[in-house]
Amino acid sequence: MSPIEALAAGRPAKMLRRFIRRFCGDRRAFAAIEFAMMAPVMIAMYFGVTELTDGYTARTKVTAVASTAADLTAQETAVCNAEMDDIFSALGAIMFPYPTANMQIVISSLVDAGDGTVKVAWSDALHTTSRSTNSVVDVPAGLITAGGSIIMAEVSYDYSSPTGHLIYGTLTLQDKFYLHPRRAVQVTRTNSDC
């Protein structure tokens, strides 16, 4: 008997009970329904984790750039224009595959001024302005000994997520790294090609 014939015969309650019993007992599409409910959540989690991982990788690369910038400069006794260009080129390679146009780097030689302050001896920058010579800089206490110097590398990177689903807009990732010169008391800067 078809549902229409059952309704015409006046047995809708009995037919409705039988339909509900059959519907609740049917398990053929149960997995498909579960998948339909879980798929959007799982896909959103996948893209969210991917986006967070990409942001963390960019943050790690910013730290590596700051460390390498200070390290490469601190290994020298004097730095000329060509060597500084090489250092900036090497730092750009570290940020690959992220665009380097969004990265600002400042490398400065800081010296003890003798009166408890720390001043800039020289500074170079990429995609930003360098620090002014003889400007006062705050550094952690005890970092520079009397008459000593350090190399300070500052990196700032404007990170934009490639997908923009979880991280909206631009995040500024920054890091600063200090190293003592290795082969001289102070790394000097010459404004000439070597």
Secondary structure as GFF3:
##gff-version 3
##sequence-region A 1 194
A	DSSP	alpha_helix	3	8	.	.	.	ID=ss1
A	DSSP	alpha_helix	12	25	.	.	.	ID=ss2
A	DSSP	alpha_helix	30	74	.	.	.	ID=ss3
A	DSSP	beta_strand	78	79	.	.	.	ID=ss4
A	DSSP	alpha_helix	81	94	.	.	.	ID=ss5
A	DSSP	three_ten_helix	100	102	.	.	.	ID=ss6
A	DSSP	beta_strand	103	112	.	.	.	ID=ss7
A	DSSP	beta_strand	118	126	.	.	.	ID=ss8
A	DSSP	beta_strand	149	160	.	.	.	ID=ss9
A	DSSP	beta_strand	170	179	.	.	.	ID=ss10
A	DSSP	beta_strand	188	189	.	.	.	ID=ss11
###
